[in-house]
Amino acid sequence: MLAGAIYTLCALTAALCAWMLLHAYTRSRYRLLLWGGLCFVGLTLNNILLVVDKLLVPYIDLYSWRLTLALASLLVLLYGLVWDSE
């Protein structure tokens, strides 16, 4: 029960970070905020997938899907840091 609360709080925290970064991007148009926001959108989806994996369907292993989603999210941020710098 405690693990489910922690997983849910992590997903909510990542969603809040994504919202704040994307909201700041819409106001300032600073592209690094966009890449950070998109990364946190992916990390939010990763945390939601963790909740589904561990709590809702524990008999199905979604570990490789979670790792793939986390890698894709971090690659989006890496792209923004390396190729879209000012």
Rosetta constraint file for C-alpha pairs under 8 A:
AtomPair CA 1 CA 5 HARMONIC 6.60 0.50
AtomPair CA 2 CA 6 HARMONIC 6.30 0.50
AtomPair CA 3 CA 7 HARMONIC 6.11 0.50
AtomPair CA 4 CA 8 HARMONIC 6.08 0.50
AtomPair CA 4 CA 51 HARMONIC 6.85 0.50
AtomPair CA 4 CA 55 HARMONIC 6.82 0.50
AtomPair CA 5 CA 9 HARMONIC 6.08 0.50
AtomPair CA 6 CA 10 HARMONIC 6.15 0.50
AtomPair CA 7 CA 11 HARMONIC 6.33 0.50
AtomPair CA 7 CA 47 HARMONIC 6.80 0.50
AtomPair CA 7 CA 48 HARMONIC 7.99 0.50
AtomPair CA 7 CA 50 HARMONIC 7.22 0.50
AtomPair CA 7 CA 51 HARMONIC 6.05 0.50
AtomPair CA 8 CA 12 HARMONIC 6.20 0.50
AtomPair CA 8 CA 47 HARMONIC 7.65 0.50
AtomPair CA 8 CA 48 HARMONIC 7.53 0.50
AtomPair CA 8 CA 51 HARMONIC 6.89 0.50
AtomPair CA 9 CA 13 HARMONIC 6.03 0.50
AtomPair CA 10 CA 14 HARMONIC 6.19 0.50
AtomPair CA 10 CA 47 HARMONIC 6.78 0.50
AtomPair CA 11 CA 15 HARMONIC 6.14 0.50
AtomPair CA 11 CA 43 HARMONIC 7.94 0.50
AtomPair CA 11 CA 44 HARMONIC 5.24 0.50
AtomPair CA 11 CA 45 HARMONIC 7.71 0.50
AtomPair CA 11 CA 47 HARMONIC 4.98 0.50
AtomPair CA 11 CA 48 HARMONIC 6.04 0.50
AtomPair CA 12 CA 16 HARMONIC 6.11 0.50
AtomPair CA 12 CA 44 HARMONIC 7.47 0.50
AtomPair CA 13 CA 17 HARMONIC 6.23 0.50
AtomPair CA 14 CA 18 HARMONIC 6.15 0.50
AtomPair CA 14 CA 40 HARMONIC 5.87 0.50
AtomPair CA 14 CA 41 HARMONIC 7.36 0.50
AtomPair CA 14 CA 43 HARMONIC 6.52 0.50
AtomPair CA 14 CA 44 HARMONIC 5.12 0.50
AtomPair CA 15 CA 19 HARMONIC 6.12 0.50
AtomPair CA 15 CA 40 HARMONIC 6.89 0.50
AtomPair CA 15 CA 41 HARMONIC 6.56 0.50
AtomPair CA 15 CA 44 HARMONIC 5.46 0.50
AtomPair CA 16 CA 20 HARMONIC 6.14 0.50
AtomPair CA 17 CA 21 HARMONIC 6.11 0.50
AtomPair CA 17 CA 37 HARMONIC 7.28 0.50
AtomPair CA 17 CA 40 HARMONIC 6.62 0.50
AtomPair CA 18 CA 22 HARMONIC 6.06 0.50
AtomPair CA 18 CA 36 HARMONIC 7.52 0.50
AtomPair CA 18 CA 37 HARMONIC 4.54 0.50
AtomPair CA 18 CA 38 HARMONIC 6.91 0.50
AtomPair CA 18 CA 39 HARMONIC 7.68 0.50
AtomPair CA 18 CA 40 HARMONIC 4.85 0.50
AtomPair CA 18 CA 41 HARMONIC 5.54 0.50
AtomPair CA 18 CA 44 HARMONIC 7.93 0.50
AtomPair CA 19 CA 23 HARMONIC 5.87 0.50
AtomPair CA 19 CA 37 HARMONIC 7.04 0.50
AtomPair CA 20 CA 24 HARMONIC 6.08 0.50
AtomPair CA 20 CA 37 HARMONIC 7.74 0.50
AtomPair CA 21 CA 25 HARMONIC 6.18 0.50
AtomPair CA 21 CA 33 HARMONIC 5.47 0.50
AtomPair CA 21 CA 34 HARMONIC 6.88 0.50
AtomPair CA 21 CA 36 HARMONIC 6.70 0.50
AtomPair CA 21 CA 37 HARMONIC 4.89 0.50
AtomPair CA 22 CA 26 HARMONIC 6.31 0.50
AtomPair CA 22 CA 33 HARMONIC 6.49 0.50
AtomPair CA 22 CA 34 HARMONIC 5.87 0.50
AtomPair CA 22 CA 37 HARMONIC 5.14 0.50
AtomPair CA 22 CA 38 HARMONIC 7.74 0.50
AtomPair CA 23 CA 27 HARMONIC 6.62 0.50
AtomPair CA 24 CA 28 HARMONIC 6.13 0.50
AtomPair CA 24 CA 29 HARMONIC 7.79 0.50
AtomPair CA 24 CA 33 HARMONIC 6.93 0.50
AtomPair CA 25 CA 29 HARMONIC 4.84 0.50
AtomPair CA 25 CA 30 HARMONIC 5.76 0.50
AtomPair CA 25 CA 31 HARMONIC 6.92 0.50
AtomPair CA 25 CA 33 HARMONIC 5.32 0.50
AtomPair CA 25 CA 34 HARMONIC 5.74 0.50
AtomPair CA 29 CA 33 HARMONIC 7.88 0.50
AtomPair CA 30 CA 34 HARMONIC 7.20 0.50
AtomPair CA 31 CA 35 HARMONIC 6.57 0.50
AtomPair CA 31 CA 80 HARMONIC 7.76 0.50
AtomPair CA 31 CA 84 HARMONIC 7.52 0.50
AtomPair CA 32 CA 36 HARMONIC 6.15 0.50
AtomPair CA 32 CA 80 HARMONIC 6.25 0.50
AtomPair CA 32 CA 81 HARMONIC 7.05 0.50
AtomPair CA 32 CA 84 HARMONIC 7.64 0.50
AtomPair CA 32 CA 85 HARMONIC 7.52 0.50
AtomPair CA 33 CA 37 HARMONIC 5.92 0.50
AtomPair CA 34 CA 38 HARMONIC 6.12 0.50
AtomPair CA 35 CA 39 HARMONIC 6.10 0.50
AtomPair CA 35 CA 76 HARMONIC 6.39 0.50
AtomPair CA 35 CA 77 HARMONIC 5.24 0.50
AtomPair CA 35 CA 79 HARMONIC 7.99 0.50
AtomPair CA 35 CA 80 HARMONIC 5.45 0.50
AtomPair CA 35 CA 81 HARMONIC 7.99 0.50
AtomPair CA 36 CA 40 HARMONIC 6.28 0.50
AtomPair CA 36 CA 77 HARMONIC 5.76 0.50
AtomPair CA 36 CA 80 HARMONIC 7.95 0.50
AtomPair CA 37 CA 41 HARMONIC 6.20 0.50
AtomPair CA 38 CA 42 HARMONIC 6.40 0.50
AtomPair CA 38 CA 73 HARMONIC 7.27 0.50
AtomPair CA 38 CA 76 HARMONIC 7.19 0.50
AtomPair CA 38 CA 77 HARMONIC 7.58 0.50
AtomPair CA 39 CA 43 HARMONIC 6.26 0.50
AtomPair CA 39 CA 73 HARMONIC 4.61 0.50
AtomPair CA 39 CA 74 HARMONIC 6.03 0.50
AtomPair CA 39 CA 76 HARMONIC 6.04 0.50
AtomPair CA 39 CA 77 HARMONIC 5.63 0.50
AtomPair CA 40 CA 44 HARMONIC 5.91 0.50
AtomPair CA 40 CA 73 HARMONIC 7.24 0.50
AtomPair CA 41 CA 45 HARMONIC 6.35 0.50
AtomPair CA 41 CA 73 HARMONIC 7.80 0.50
AtomPair CA 42 CA 46 HARMONIC 6.10 0.50
AtomPair CA 42 CA 69 HARMONIC 6.61 0.50
AtomPair CA 42 CA 70 HARMONIC 6.75 0.50
AtomPair CA 42 CA 72 HARMONIC 7.57 0.50
AtomPair CA 42 CA 73 HARMONIC 4.97 0.50
AtomPair CA 43 CA 47 HARMONIC 6.18 0.50
AtomPair CA 43 CA 69 HARMONIC 7.57 0.50
AtomPair CA 43 CA 70 HARMONIC 6.08 0.50
AtomPair CA 43 CA 73 HARMONIC 6.36 0.50
AtomPair CA 44 CA 48 HARMONIC 6.21 0.50
AtomPair CA 45 CA 49 HARMONIC 6.06 0.50
AtomPair CA 45 CA 69 HARMONIC 7.78 0.50
AtomPair CA 46 CA 50 HARMONIC 6.23 0.50
AtomPair CA 46 CA 66 HARMONIC 5.63 0.50
AtomPair CA 46 CA 69 HARMONIC 6.07 0.50
AtomPair CA 46 CA 70 HARMONIC 6.17 0.50
AtomPair CA 47 CA 51 HARMONIC 6.38 0.50
AtomPair CA 48 CA 52 HARMONIC 6.32 0.50
AtomPair CA 49 CA 53 HARMONIC 5.92 0.50
AtomPair CA 49 CA 62 HARMONIC 7.70 0.50
AtomPair CA 49 CA 66 HARMONIC 6.54 0.50
AtomPair CA 50 CA 54 HARMONIC 5.98 0.50
AtomPair CA 50 CA 62 HARMONIC 7.93 0.50
AtomPair CA 50 CA 66 HARMONIC 7.02 0.50
AtomPair CA 51 CA 55 HARMONIC 5.56 0.50
AtomPair CA 51 CA 56 HARMONIC 6.97 0.50
AtomPair CA 52 CA 56 HARMONIC 4.81 0.50
AtomPair CA 52 CA 57 HARMONIC 6.04 0.50
AtomPair CA 52 CA 58 HARMONIC 7.83 0.50
AtomPair CA 53 CA 57 HARMONIC 5.50 0.50
AtomPair CA 53 CA 58 HARMONIC 5.58 0.50
AtomPair CA 53 CA 60 HARMONIC 6.91 0.50
AtomPair CA 53 CA 61 HARMONIC 6.65 0.50
AtomPair CA 53 CA 62 HARMONIC 5.75 0.50
AtomPair CA 53 CA 63 HARMONIC 7.76 0.50
AtomPair CA 54 CA 58 HARMONIC 5.04 0.50
AtomPair CA 62 CA 66 HARMONIC 6.21 0.50
AtomPair CA 63 CA 67 HARMONIC 6.26 0.50
AtomPair CA 64 CA 68 HARMONIC 6.09 0.50
AtomPair CA 65 CA 69 HARMONIC 6.16 0.50
AtomPair CA 66 CA 70 HARMONIC 6.16 0.50
AtomPair CA 67 CA 71 HARMONIC 6.05 0.50
AtomPair CA 68 CA 72 HARMONIC 6.15 0.50
AtomPair CA 69 CA 73 HARMONIC 6.16 0.50
AtomPair CA 70 CA 74 HARMONIC 6.25 0.50
AtomPair CA 71 CA 75 HARMONIC 6.06 0.50
AtomPair CA 72 CA 76 HARMONIC 6.31 0.50
AtomPair CA 73 CA 77 HARMONIC 6.67 0.50
AtomPair CA 74 CA 78 HARMONIC 6.09 0.50
AtomPair CA 75 CA 79 HARMONIC 5.99 0.50
AtomPair CA 76 CA 80 HARMONIC 6.36 0.50
AtomPair CA 77 CA 81 HARMONIC 6.16 0.50
AtomPair CA 78 CA 82 HARMONIC 6.07 0.50
AtomPair CA 79 CA 83 HARMONIC 5.67 0.50
AtomPair CA 79 CA 84 HARMONIC 7.04 0.50
AtomPair CA 80 CA 84 HARMONIC 4.94 0.50
AtomPair CA 80 CA 85 HARMONIC 6.88 0.50
AtomPair CA 81 CA 85 HARMONIC 5.91 0.50
